[in-house]
Amino acid sequence: MARFTLATGLREMNVVELGWTQIDLENRRAWIHADQAKSQRAIAVPLNSEAMVVLREQQDQHPTRVFVYEGKPVTRANNHAWRKALQRADIADFRWHDLRHTWASWHVQAGTPLNVLQELGGWATLHMVMRYAHLGADHLAEHAERIARPRVIRTNPGTPTHDALPKMAATQ
């Protein structure tokens, strides 16, 4: 379930309650119904290759629910087994919801536009997505480079030219 959350960004209850009727393996898509979504709007979830691997591993384990343990539907992901796994991995202060934050951070770092991430994550406002914006600065590099070689325009006699700037900086 953690791998699926990292692949899709779905919230804990959306993963726990996910049913096979919400999965379209052929079109690589899952659906979160409006009454299951925090924003109260249906969410179409594209399934990347990692999500598809997880779903194939879960096939034929239960007739209606995707995620089961010992043949029974899982009711909570943030449970005793989760906390024990964190303890074994020596990970402290980590909640299931942090997987969603990790997923969003990975998207921003990979260059996913914020408006696309908003739609993928089912956020109602761009404001919620903006908390991840600082993680992706690649789109800023082009703009920062624009002044890498500033052009100094001489407006008065005695004003330094562009070539004189490095010499001035070296003396300061």
N, C-alpha and C positions, 0 to 999 in steps of 0.2 A: 504494500500500500504506500509506503514511503517513496519507492521508485516511481509509482504511478503519480503521486502528488508532485514530485520533482519534474516529471515529464509534462504534466498538464496544468499545474498551478491550482488545482481544485482544492476547495476547503475540506476540512476533515469530514464533516457530515455528508458532503456531496460524494466523497469517495466511499465512506462506510455504507451509505444507502444506495450506491450505484447498482442498478439492476440491468440485466441483459437486454431488456426491452429499450433501454436508453443507449444502446451501443449499436453502431452500424459499422461492422468490421470491413465490409466491402468498400465503403466510402471513407473509411478511417475517420469516423466522427462519433462523438458522444453528445448527449443532450442532457442538460440540467433544466428541469421544468421550472417555470416561474415560481411555483409555490415552494421549490427547494432552494431557490437562489436568494441570497441576502438582499440583492437589489430588487427582488420581486419581478425580474425580467428573465425570460428563458435565455440560456447560454448555449451556443453551439461550440463544442470543444473539438478542435482539430486534434487528431491523435498522431503524434510523431512516432518514429520507429521504436523508440524505447517504450512508449505507452502500448504500442501494438504487441511488443514482446511480452510485457506484463499481462496483457489481456489473454494472449494465447496460453500462457502458463496457467491462467485461472479457468480456462474453458473446461466444461464438463465436471466441475467440482460442485456446482449447485444449480438447480434448474432456474432460479429467478435472480439470485444475488451474485454479484461478481466476486466480492471478497468474503472468504469464509475461513474459519479455523476449525479443524477437526470436523468438517462437514456442516458446521452451523454458521449462519451469517454473523459477521463481526458487528458489534453494536457500538464500539468506540475504538478509535485508533490510539488516542492518547490515554493508554491504559497501563496496567502493571507491566505487561511484556515490553511496551515501549520504554517505560522508565528503567527497566532492568537492562535493556539493550543500550540505552544511553550510559548507564552506570558502567557496563562492561567496556564500552568504548571510551570511557573517561571523558564524557561530554557533560558539562554542567550548564544549567540555566538555558535549556533549549526546549521549546514547545513545538508541538506538531505544526502549529500555524507558521513557525519559522521556516518550514519547508516551502510554504507559499512565497514568503519573502525571498528566499533563496532563488526560487524559480523566476520571480520578477527581476531580481538583480542580474541573474544570468542573461535574461532577455535584453535588458538595457545594455549590459556589457557586450553583448553580441550585435548591438546596433538595431534592435527592433524599435521602430518608431513608437513614441509614447502613446499616440492615439491608437495604434494597433495593439499595444500591450493593454490599454484600457479595455478594448473589446475582448481580447483573449482572456483577461482576468475577470471580466464581468463587473468592473467597477462602474458605478453610476456617474462619477465625475472624474475629470482629469486631475483634479486636486489630489485625489487619493494616489494616483500614479506618480505624481511629481516627487514623492518621497524617495523614489528610486532614480530620478533623473541625474543626480550628481555622480552616479556610478559610470555613466557613459559619456566620456568627453571626446570621443573620436570625431564626432561631428563638429566640434569646436576647433580642432587642430587646423583645419583649412583656414578658418577665420583668424586664428592666432598667427599663422604664417604670413598673412597679408602685410604685417608690419615688421617682419623679420629684418628687412633691409629698408629702414625708413628713408624717405626722401625729404631732405631738408631744403626748403625753398629760401633763397637769399632774398630778403626783403630790404635790408639796409646794408650799406657798405660795412665791411668788418664782421658781418654775420657769418658764422662758420658754415662751410659747405659739408655735404654728407661725408666726404673723404676725411674731413678734419675731426669728425666725431670720435672715431676710435682713439686718436691721439689725445683728445681732451679727456676721454674716459680713463685712459692709462695714467694720466697725470693726477687724477682726482683720488 
